[in-house]
């Protein structure tokens, strides 16, 4: 916002309608499982030193990766999975769509009450 790239409403909409919808459907650890813990670890390894005092993803990731529990594709990560990655993503996406539909219904009711 400070550089004039986006206004408050743009940021609100981007977070609310994008990333936040997914985090309401699946938490951060299931998100990591869906992406693959190795990918998450690589990103964290590069990004964390720029964002915090942490320098890496940490032992929770290291231990799972060392044991081959790298996420949905491996059948286990932070959670155990009996579904394929495609099925897990479909399940997540259906939850996201359901949350979006519920929000739209709520907004419609609010608009009707305001009118």
C-alpha positions as CSV (number, residue, x, y, z in Angstrom):
1,X,0.0,0.0,0.0
2,X,2.8,2.4,0.8
3,X,4.1,2.2,-2.7
4,X,0.7,2.7,-4.2
5,X,0.5,-0.8,-5.7
6,X,-2.7,-1.7,-3.9
7,X,-5.3,-0.1,-1.8
8,X,-6.8,-1.4,1.5
9,X,-9.8,-2.9,-0.4
10,X,-7.4,-4.7,-2.9
11,X,-5.4,-6.3,-0.1
12,X,-8.6,-7.3,1.8
13,X,-10.1,-8.9,-1.3
14,X,-6.8,-10.7,-2.2
15,X,-6.4,-12.3,1.2
16,X,-10.1,-12.9,1.9
17,X,-10.9,-14.4,-1.5
18,X,-7.5,-16.2,-2.0
19,X,-5.3,-17.6,0.6
20,X,-7.6,-17.1,3.6
21,X,-10.3,-19.2,2.0
22,X,-7.9,-22.1,1.8
23,X,-6.6,-21.8,5.3
24,X,-10.2,-21.9,6.5
25,X,-10.6,-25.2,4.6
26,X,-7.3,-26.8,5.6
27,X,-4.8,-25.7,8.2
28,X,-1.1,-24.9,7.7
29,X,0.1,-28.4,8.2
30,X,-2.3,-30.0,5.8
31,X,-1.3,-27.3,3.3
32,X,2.3,-28.4,3.7
33,X,1.3,-32.0,3.2
34,X,-0.6,-31.1,0.0
35,X,2.4,-29.2,-1.3
36,X,4.9,-31.8,-0.1
37,X,7.1,-31.3,2.9
38,X,10.3,-31.2,0.8
39,X,9.0,-28.3,-1.2
40,X,7.8,-26.5,2.0
41,X,11.2,-27.1,3.5
42,X,13.0,-25.7,0.5
43,X,10.9,-22.6,0.5
44,X,11.2,-22.2,4.3
45,X,15.0,-22.6,4.1
46,X,15.2,-19.7,1.6
47,X,12.5,-17.5,3.1
48,X,12.6,-17.9,6.9
49,X,16.0,-16.1,7.5
50,X,14.4,-13.0,5.8
51,X,11.3,-13.1,7.9
52,X,12.3,-14.2,11.4
53,X,15.1,-15.5,13.6
54,X,14.4,-19.1,12.4
55,X,16.8,-20.3,9.8
56,X,15.0,-23.4,8.6
57,X,11.7,-25.3,8.8
58,X,12.8,-27.2,11.8
59,X,12.9,-30.7,13.3
60,X,9.2,-31.4,12.8
61,X,9.8,-31.3,9.0
62,X,13.3,-32.8,9.1
63,X,12.1,-35.9,11.1
64,X,9.1,-36.6,8.8
65,X,11.2,-36.1,5.6
66,X,13.9,-38.4,7.0
67,X,11.2,-41.1,7.6
68,X,9.7,-40.7,4.1
69,X,6.6,-39.0,5.4
70,X,6.7,-36.2,2.8
71,X,3.0,-35.5,2.5
72,X,-0.1,-36.6,0.7
73,X,1.8,-38.3,-2.2
74,X,3.7,-40.5,0.3
75,X,0.5,-41.3,2.3
76,X,1.7,-39.5,5.4
77,X,3.1,-36.2,6.5
78,X,1.7,-34.3,9.4
79,X,-1.4,-36.4,8.8
80,X,-2.1,-39.8,7.4
81,X,-3.7,-40.1,3.9
82,X,-5.5,-42.8,2.1
83,X,-6.4,-40.6,-0.8
84,X,-4.4,-39.6,-3.8
85,X,-3.0,-36.0,-4.1
86,X,-5.7,-35.2,-6.7
87,X,-8.4,-36.5,-4.4
88,X,-7.0,-34.5,-1.4
89,X,-6.9,-31.3,-3.6
90,X,-10.5,-31.9,-4.8
91,X,-11.6,-32.3,-1.2
92,X,-9.9,-29.1,-0.2
93,X,-11.3,-27.2,-3.2
94,X,-14.8,-28.4,-2.4
95,X,-14.4,-27.1,1.1
96,X,-13.2,-23.8,-0.3
97,X,-16.2,-23.6,-2.6
98,X,-18.6,-24.4,0.3
99,X,-17.0,-21.6,2.4
100,X,-17.4,-19.2,-0.6
101,X,-21.0,-20.1,-1.1
102,X,-21.7,-19.7,2.7
103,X,-20.1,-16.3,2.6
104,X,-22.1,-15.2,-0.4
105,X,-25.4,-16.3,1.3
106,X,-24.4,-14.4,4.4
107,X,-23.6,-11.3,2.3
108,X,-26.9,-11.5,0.4
109,X,-28.8,-11.7,3.7
110,X,-27.0,-8.8,5.1
111,X,-27.7,-6.7,2.0
112,X,-31.4,-7.7,2.1
113,X,-31.5,-6.6,5.8
114,X,-29.8,-3.3,5.0
115,X,-32.3,-2.6,2.1
